[in-house]
Amino acid sequence: EVRLVESGGGSVQAGGSLRLSCAASGLTYTAYSSHCMAWFRQAPGKEREGFAAIYPVGKGSYYGDSVKGRFTIPRDNAEHTVQLEMNTLKPDDSAKYYCAARYCGWGRPTTAQSVASESYNDWGQGAPVTVSS
């Protein structure tokens, strides 16, 4: 059974930075390395948004327009972790942030698959992020 646990986040003023971390358990090194990892977020009254994903080694990553240039999603396959480094935060970034995982083999999913909640099998419990103006 795959388990994802987020940590980090919290409150920050606009323009500041935060880091989220997601630790995966229940996977071997090879299995984790062939998983796509993604971050989603959901603000109150809004739909869940997939905005960043990282694929198996060498297959690159994806960033939505809302975070491109401000967020990065590094992964450490040896540690079975993926981070979300958030810079130049805006009040609109306030939401609950979720880590998600899906098996990708050694390929790269389409952009649509990368941001679709239904594409992911495993989810973390969520971590709140609040950005004040």
Secondary structure, DSSP 8 states (H G I E B T S, - for coil): --EEEEEE-EEEETT--EEEEEEEES--HHHHHTEEEEEEEE-TTS--EEEEEE-STTS-EEE-TTTTTTEE--EETTTTEEEEEE-S--GGG-EEEEEEEEE-TTS---HHHHH-GGG--EE---EEEEEE-
